[in-house]
């Protein structure tokens, strides 16, 4: 009995279809693994400067070079390239935002161009609600400054609502600021104190900026509010 042999054209079409399916499922790895694609500063005072460091990790076997970093607005500051990130290492990309006279929702993007051929471009985002303060939350003081000799600042958080609220104190990846605690819960109309302390050895000379983001979550919603921090190491 003769064995059945599929026509050559059938085999070719089958192979092409298989390759096409593989191509459709294939997604190139990013040039650098990022700690978060979007950072929410949330509500923040007007005319305030804040910063956030995106942690970019190279998980490839070869060095990835950041060729350029571009922001879409003068209100957003980024470092200049090139920056080489060796295998297994992490680069902290410092992004600054100046609320100036902005009011309301402000979204900005940061374009990162690398020498990674498969997917050379990454886009990160920052978002804020400039000039807005929470209606059911009071933070005292709303911002602060540190100079050498001032090693701690106490903040009072008041829950003005009747609802139980969970709080998280989010600190930047550069670890310049140390909170006394990172989580606490307040019942309706309760208040609580926590402190922030700078690590002066990590603070560069001159003026620099940072922030702590207070994330507060209730049964039906979640918000963020930034506490802008100015540091003057003279």
ABEGO torsion letter per residue (X at the ends): XBBBBBBAAAAAAAAAAAAAAAAAABBBBBABBBABABBBAEBBBBGBBBBBBBBBBBABABBBBBABBBBABAABBBBBOBBBBBBGBBBBBBBBBBAEABBEBBBBBBBBBBABAABABBBBBBBBBBGBBBAABBBOBABBBBBBGBABBBBBBBBABABBBBBBBBBBAAGABBBABABBBBBBGBBBBBBBBBBAAABBBEBBBBBBBBBBBBAABBBBBBBBBBBBBX
